[in-house]
Structure formats: structure tokens, C-alpha cells
Amino acid sequence: LKPFHYKQVTNCQLYSQSPKAMADAGKPPSAEELAAKAGGLKHVAGAEGKGGDFDEAVYKAVWDGEGGDAAKVQDKLKLAATPKDYSDFISMCKLGKFKD
């Protein structure tokens, strides 16, 4: 066995760049700059139970395609739980109750 030797590392050596190089890399945007950029972004409404656009027809097609079998629908859409009925199924979909 060879003896193990280690080199003591200082805090400055832990960085891939020197602190000065990191400081010169750029400053983060100010709140005003972020607000100005946010005004130019496209707004998209979500469907997380907040009245967003929800197309029930897509989910009804899955329900019908699986013959109304709640266990098959749960497996196909990776729902977090097995719905009790169609109404429960649609509610789960609207609330985004899917497995990760």
C-alpha cells in the first residue's frame, strides 16, 4: 500500500474562478429590470382549479376509452388515487391530482 498524502486546500482554491472573476461576471437584474421584462411576457392562464380553460372532452374520451373502469383510467393517466365515479374523476383531473 502506498501512503496516502493529501494537499491542504484553501478556500480560494475551492472556486473554479477567482473571487474577482466571479464578481466581474455580471450583476443580477434589478427589480425594475425584471418588471420591465415581465410586461413583455405572454400571459397563460393555468387550470389548477382557478377557473382556467379545462377541456373536459379530452378526459371524457379517456374515461369512455377505458369503458368507465376507474382502475384502468387511474393507471392510464397516472392519477394519485382511483376515482369513485366519473364526477370524482373529472374533479381529480381539474385539480391536477396526478402522480409525479
Disulfide bonds with the S-S distance in Angstrom:
none
